[in-house]
């Protein structure tokens, strides 16, 4: 699926209960129809020097940029963002139109 992607790569603060954040994020994406898919993962292979302390990646897919804009302005996103921003030590965000180079088998 091509479309528009929202990628967050995160390092959580030491005292954060990550499972609670994940539940909140899963609840958020279930409340917003504009989110077509959501996936996340925790790094288990990266060398510390290369991952620079980042531990989790989150990827959301939207049909188009306008759907992403609607998501950002959705009241549930605004509410969750306030909680999420207090839980992170550092973050890299990328929002981009995607190019499908190889379709899933």
N, C-alpha and C positions, 0 to 999 in steps of 0.2 A: 504494500500500500504506500503510495507516495503521499502527497498532501503537504501539510505543514506540521513541523515537529517542535516540541518544547522539551529541551534536555537540561536537566539539573544534575550536576556532580557535586556531592556534598561531603563535608566532614562535620559530624555532629559534635557538640560539646560533650565533655567527659561524663557529666551527670545525667545526660538525656536517656530516657527509656525509649529506644528507637521503635520498639514494637507499638507503642502508643502513637507515635508519629505516623507509622505505616497504616495503622487502623484509621487515623484521621484522614490520611491521603486517599485511602481506598473509599472511604465514605464520601469524600469530596468528589471524586471522579464519578461515583455512582449517581450523584445528584445533578450533574451537569451533562446534559445530552450532547453538547458540542464535542465532548471528549470521545473520540471514536475508539481509541485503545490506550491502555496504560500498562506499562511494565516497569519493573524495578529489579535491581540486583545489588548484592554486596560483593565487593572485591574480595577474592580469595587467592588470586594468583599473582597480582602485581607486586613488583619490588618496591619497597618503601621509597627509594630514591626517585622512581618514576611516577608513583601515584601521588607523591607530595602530601600525604596525610589524608587524601580523599578516600572515603570508604564506600559510599553508596551512589548509585546512578538511578535517575528516574526519567522515563521517557513517555511523553504523551503525544498522541497523533490526533490531528484535526483534519477535516476535509480541506479547509482553506484558512488563510490568515485571518479572515473576518471571524471565523469560529473561535480562533485563539483569542482574538480581541474580546469577543463576548465572554469567554471563559475568565479572562483577567478581570473583567468588570463585574462578574457574577458575585452577588453577596456572599455566597458560600466560600468562594475563593478569597475574597477580601478578609473574611473572618479567619479562615485557616492560615492565610499568609502571616497574620499577626502572631499566631502560635508558632508556626514553622520558623519564622525569622529569629525568634528567641532561642531556638534549639540548635541553630547552626553556628559553627565556629568560622567556617568559610565555605564559599560556594562559587561555582562557575555555572552561568546560565547561557544557553545558546537557543535562539529561536530562529528557525530557518525553513524555507521551502525545501522539501526533500526531492531527490532524484533517485528513482528506482533503477539500480544498475543490474540487479538480478532478482527476479521474482521468486518467492518461496516455492519450493517443490510441491 
